[in-house]
Amino acid sequence: MSSVYDRIAENGPCLSSDLVATIVEEEGITPVAARKRVSRADERIGRVYNLFPRNTVFLYIKEYFGSDEYWLKLTEALLEANAAYGKALAALLQRGGIVAEPFFHIACGAPQRLKKHISSSTMIEQLLRTQLVERQYIPGSGNCIALAKGPGMYDGAVATLRARTAAEDIFLAGFETWCKNLGLISYDKAKLRHLEGEMQPQVGTFCWDLTAPSYLSGISQKKPDGVQKPGFVLADILFDVEVNEAGVLAFLTKVETVKNLKNVGACICFFIAESYSGAAFNLLKTKGIIPATPTTLFGRDVASALRLLMQTLTEAGQQAIDTETLEKLLAGLQKFEGATGNLRGTLFEYFVADVVGRTRHSLRVRLNEKIRNPGGQESETDVLVEGYGQTFFIECKGYAPYALVSEDEITRWLTIRIPNTYKYCLTHHDWKNTSIHFELWTTGKISEKSRMEVEKIAGSVKKYTVSIKFVEDIQAEVKTAGDKKLRQIFNQYFVDHPLRQTERVRVGEAKSLSGPPVTL
């Protein structure tokens, strides 16, 4: 007679109901006796409760909690039981086990609120309660929801997560422009996910990476009162992995539920990935979803440039990117219309890190440094420069030359991030005896109100310095670096980008095809 421990050690984690059935079949005892034996399993056996119907329990050996086999078996069991948690865990597994918390609400397949459905917030709370997931703060990504795997298991995820998010965001911006140019969506009505936004784009109370109303014939409908009711274009995105069948189940749940909602119009749905398994591709097609890739939408050049971007950002981690690679990245995606603003913002931090590494006589330069002051408040600096007797904390805003940095961002930087960081500096063994400097580098502009706010604080605070560097100031520092290529990159891609004028242009909507010619 094999013990419960021996059976699980040999066959892997399993449901209590499956183990009972196996014992009954192999040993010929009654189900009642088998259930008692399973319930009395020794303390080496761990249990997951409350996720399965009919009081079923998931059993595993505690020593192997968080292993790949553990997560695969648990997810398979939940999917077989058609439990919503299974699709959420499968989505997490597909993303390497970790995703930024705002994006978990998109990936998990659960609505924000919908009768007879578990909400995404409730799902997070329940998974945290059962200790299946944990919150982890990742520099550059904020609070993340991660499969519980033990301490240090996600230390290497910082660069990968940041690189994937950056490439996805850049692609979504280009995809939005593509939809606009085709007339697929209403101009200026698209909503894209945002890492710092509490509310993600929603249709039918589900969150998506991109949503936009569409008035295409066959998608929109005319109401009895004559008002045109739009349909929607919906899209989710996942790069850096081959998407498998389990990885799209949460997305399909959202699509199928939304299509059955009476108050939501018809939808054109895209899932965007670099590649798919055959099963995933066929499943999406049979469900009426468009399984798109960067290559099928925009060609191999764009796909290759995005792949290079992810590889470069991952390898760079918290370090600067060399000039030649930076130029190659910017040049490779400069014709990807609509994505230039996101690309500029993503790479500006790396550009700044390269510049200050040359001009500040630094001991070391790092990006996205996480800081937690003694009171527990967390903040993050884009570029940290540790020099001889000086420490610089630099915020980077790589905006279009005519764009305004929001007043709220300036206020948060001055009143929250700077004070929190300074408190931490007072306890840091390397920084407490150095002069502290806070700088904001931007290729955009700030309002007069923000300028006065900065000047007021800069003139009143004596313990540290506060300043802003605009284009002219950055050009002067770049010149000090003594690298002509660096100056060329800044002027060409961050100041005089060839697409910066077209980014301003709003394409007018044709009001009547039978009327006078409409200028676009």
N, C-alpha and C positions, 0 to 999 in steps of 0.2 A: 504494500500500500504506500503510494507516494504522498508526501506531505504537500500542503498547499504551497509552501515555499519552493519545494523542489519542482513542482509543476510549473510555477511561474518562472523560475530560474531557467527551466528548459525551453518553455514555449513563449516566454515574453509576457508583458503586461496584457491584461484581458478584462472583460466584464465578468462580474460575479455570476451572472446568469449563464454565461457560456462555460465557465469553470464548473458550475454545478452540473450542467448537462453532460459535460465530459466525464466527471466522476461517476455519475449515475450510469452512463453507458459502459464505462470500462470496469467498474467495480461491482455493478449490480446492486447497489444500495438504493434506498428510497430517496426521493428528492428532499424530503424533510431532513434526513440524516446528512445528506450532502451539503445542504444549506447551513446546518449547524457547524459542520467541520470548517466550511469556508468562513463563517462568522467568527470562529474561534482561532483563526490563523494568528501566528505569533507576531510579536511587535516589529519584526523585520519587514512586515508587509504594510505598505502605505495604501491609503484609500482616498478616492475622489468621490464626494457625495453631491447630490442636488443638481446634477447636470443631465441626468438620464431619467426616463419615465419609469414608473412602477418600482421606485426605490432601488433601482439597479445601481451597483457601485463598481467603479473602475479600480482594479487591484494592480499593484506594481511593487517591486522590491525597492525599498527606500534608498538603498545604496545607489540605485541607477536613476533616481529622480532627475529630470531635466536632460537626460540623454536623448540622442536623436531617435532611438527606437521608442523611448517613452512617448515622445511627442507624436510620432507617426502613428503608433498604436492607439493613443488616446483620440487623435483626430479622426482616424478611420472609424473608431467605435462611435464617435459622435455623429459622423456623417451617415453611418449605417442606420442610426436611430433618427436621422433627419432632424437633429437638434441644431438650432440656430448657432449655438456656440461652436459647433464643428466647422461651420463655414467661416466663422471669424478666425478660429485657430488656423484653418487651412490658409486663409489670406495672410495671416502673420507668418506662417512657415514659408510661404512663397516669397515673402519679403525679408527673408533671412532672420526671422524671429523678432524683428523690432521695427516699429514705425512711429513717426511723430504723432503725439496724441491727437492733434487736430485732424490728422489724416486717417486715424483709426476709425473715426466716425464715417469716413468715406469707404474705407476698405472692408469693414466688418460685415456689411450687408444689412445692418439693422437700421430702422428709421429713427428719426429724432422723437417722433411720437406717432403712433398709429394704433387704433383699437385692435386688441388681440395679438399684438406684436411686442416683443421685448425691445425696448429702446436701446440705442447704442450706449447711452450713459449708464443705464441699468446693467448692460452687458459688461461694461468696464468695472463697475462696482462689484458685480458678482464674481468676475474672474479675479479681481484683486482679493476679495474675501476668501476665495478658495485657494489663494496663493498660487494660482496657475500663471498669472502674469504679475509684473511689477512695474512701477514707474521708475524710469531712469532718466536723469538729466544728461543730455548729450550736447556738448558745445556746438552751436550752429543750428541745432534742431530743436532745442528746448526739451520740455518734458516728453518722454516717449513711453509707449506701451510695449513691453518686451516679454516674451515667454520667459518664465522663471527658469534660469539655468545655473544660478549660483554666481557668487562674486567674481568680477573680472572677466566674465564671459563675453561682454560686449565692449571691452576696451578698444578692440580693433575696429569697431563699427563706426567710429566717428567720421573718418574720411569717406568711407564707402557710402554711408547714409547721406552725407552732405553732397557728394558727387552725384548720386542718383537723383536726389531732390532737385539739384541745380539743372541737370540735363532734362528732367521731366518738365520743370517749370519753363525752361527755354522753349522746349518743343510745344508745350500747350499754348504759349503766346503765338508761335508761328502757325499752329493749327487754327487758332482763333482767326487770325488774319486770312488764312486760306478759306475758311468758311465764309468770312465777310466778302471776300473777292468773288466767290461763286454765287453770292446772294443766298446762301443757304440759311443764314441767320440774320436777324435784325441788327443794324449797325449800332454799336455802343451798348448793346443789351446783354452781351455775354458776361458771365461771371466765372472767374477762375479761382481755384483753391488758393489759400494763402496761409503760410505757416504761422503768421502772427495774428490771424483773424480767428475770433471765437466762433463765428458763424461761417460755415462753408457753403458753397452754392447748393441750393436745394430745389428739387422738383418732387412733388408728392411726399414731402417731409423726409425724403431720403437725401443724403449728401452725395455730391459727385465732384469729380475733378474739374469738369467744365459743364456749364449749362447755358443755353441760349434759346430764346423763342424763335420759331420759324414760321413764316407766313407763306411757305411754298404751297402750291396747289397740291391737294392730296394729303397734306399734313395739317394745314389750317382748315377750320370749318366756320361757316357763317351761321351765327345764332339767329333765332326767330326775330330778334329785334334789329337784325341787320349788322350787328357788330361782329367783326372777324375774330374768331377764337384761335389763337396760335397753337401750333404743335411745338415740339422741343427737339433740340439736338442735345444729346447727353453723351458724355465721354468720361471714361476712367483710363488711367495710364499706369504702366508698370515697366520700368526699364531694368536692365542689368541681369535679367534671368530669362530662361526659357519658361514661358508661362505654361503650366500644366492644367489638366482638367479640374483638379480640386481647387486650383488657384482662381478659377473664374466662377465658381459656384455662388459666392457671395454677390458678385456683380449680377449674375443671372437672376438671383432672388430679387434684387432691387428692380431690375427691368420688368420681370414678370408681374411683380406686385403693382408697379406704377401703371402698367398697361391695363390693369383691371380696375383702376380707380376711375370713377365716373367723371370727376371734375378735371382730370388731366387729359390734354389733347394727345394726338398721336405723336410718337417719338421715333426719331432716327438715332440709333445707339451705336457708339463706337467703343471698342476696347482697343487700346493702343499699346503695343509691346514691340520689343526688338525681334522676338521670335516666339513661336508656339509649338507645343507638342502637337502631333497629328490629331490626337483625341480632343485637345482643347480647341484647336482650329475648327474641326468639324462640328463640335458641340455649339460653338458660337454661331457658325453658319446656319445650322439647323434651327436655331432659335431666332433667326432674323437679325443677328448682330453683325456689324462690320468688324472683322478682326484685322485692324490696320497695323502697318509698321511704318517706320520712318522711310524705308526704301520704297514701299508701294505708294506712299503719299507724296514724297518729295525727291526721291531718287537716291542713288548710292552716295553722292557727294555729301549730302546733308547727313545721311545715316553714318557715314564714316567720320564726319566731323564731330557728331555727338558722341560716338564711341571713343574718339580720341579725347574729348573733353572729360568724360567720366574716368578714363584711365589716368589722365594727367592729374585731375583733382584728387583721385584716390591715392596716387603715388606721392603727391605733394603733401597731403595731410595738413599739418599746421605750418608748413614752410612756404616760402615764396616760390614762384614759378620763374624759371630762367627766361630771359628776354626772347630768345628764338622760339621757344615753345609757346609763349604768350602770344606772339605775333601770329604764329601758325593757327592757333585756336581762333583768334579774332578774325583772321582772314578767311578761315574755312567756313565761318557761319555768317559773314557780313551780308551775304545775299539772301539769307533766310529771313524773308520779310516778316516783320512783326516781332521777331525774337531778339532784335538787337538791344532793346532796352534791358531785358532780363540778362542777356549776355554781358552787357556793360556792367550791370550791377554785380553780377557774380564774380567777374574777373577783376574788378576794380580793387578789391581787397588784396588780391595777390600782387597787383601792380604796385600798390602802396607799400606792401611789405618789401618788395624788391627795392623800391626807391629808398626807404628809410634804412634798409640794411646797408646801403652804400653811403648815406649822408649823415647818419647819427652816431657813427663810431660805436656801434652796438656790440654787446657781448652776445646777444641772441635776439632773434625776432620770431614771434609765434602768432598764429591766427586763431581767432575764436577761443580765447583763453577764458575758462570758466572761473568765476570768483564768487565766493560765499563769505559774507562778513560775519562777525561774531554773533550778530542777532539772527542769523539764519537766512537773511535776504540774499537771493542769488542775482547775479548780473553777469554780463559777458562783454568782453571787448573784442572788436574786430581784429585789431593789430596791436600786439604788445611789444614794446621795444625796451629791453633792459640794457642800459648803457653804463658808463663809468660815472657813478654818482647821480645818475638821472634815470627816471622811469617814465615812459610815455604810454598813454592809453589812447589809441586812435580809433574813432568811429568813422566808417567809410560809407558815403552815399554817392554811388556812381550813377547819377541821374543824367537825363538828357540836358543839354546846356540851358534850355529855357524853362526846365521844370523846377517847381518849388519843393524844397524839403518841407514836409508838413510841420505846422506849428506844434502839434501834439508831440511829434518825434523830438523836436528841439527841447520842449519842456520836460519830457521824460528823461532825456539825456542829462539836462542840467539839474533837475530836482530829485531824480531817483538814482540813475545809474552812476553818476559821478559821486554823490555822497556815499552810496553803498560801497563803491570801489575804494574810495579813500579810507573808509573805516577798516576795510580789509588790509589796506597798505600799512596801517599803523601796527598790525600784528604780524606782518610778513617779515621773516628774518632778513630777506634781501632788499626789500623795498622801503622799510621803515626809516632807514637812514639815508635815503636818496631824495632828491627834489622830484616832486610829482607833477606831471604835466598831462592835461587832457586836451585833445585836439579833435576836431571834426573836419574831415577832408570831404569836399563835395565838388562835383562838376556841375551841379545845379545852382540854384539860388535860394535865398531865404527871405521871408517877408520882413518888412520894417519892424513889425512887432517882435519877431524872433531876434532880429539884430539888436534891438534895444534890451531884450531880456538877456542876451549873451553879454553885452557890454556891461550891464548892471552887475551881473554876478562876477564877471572877470575883474571888474574894478573894486569889488567889495571883499573878495576872498583873498586872503594872504597866505594860506597854508599850501595852496597849489595854484597852478595857472590854468586858465581856460581860454581857448582860442579856436578860430575857424579858419581853415585854408580854402580859398576859392581857386578858380582856374588859374588866375595870374600867380597866386602864391605857390600853387603846385608846380606850375611851369618853372618858376624860379628855383624850387628845390630839385626838380628833375634836371635842370641845367647844371646845378651843383654836383650832381652825380657823375657828370662828365661822360655820359654814354649817349651818343647821337641816336642810336637805335631806340633807346628808351624815350627820348624826346619825340622821335617820329611816331612811336606807338601811341603816346599820349595825345599828341595833336591830331593824328589821323583817326583814331578809334574812340577816344573819349571826349574830344572837343569838336573836331571837324568831320565827324562820321558822315559818309556820303548819303546815308539814309536819314540823317537827323531832320532834314526839311520835310521829307515825306511822312515822317512820324506825326507832323503837325496837321497834315491835311485830313479833313473830314470828307468822306465821300458822301455826297448828297443822295437822298433816296428819290427814285423816280416816282412822282405822284400820280402821273397818268400817262400811259403808253400812247394814248390817242391825242394828247395835247401837244404843245410846242416842244421842240427838242430840249432835253434836260442835260445840263453840263455836269459831268462827273469829275 
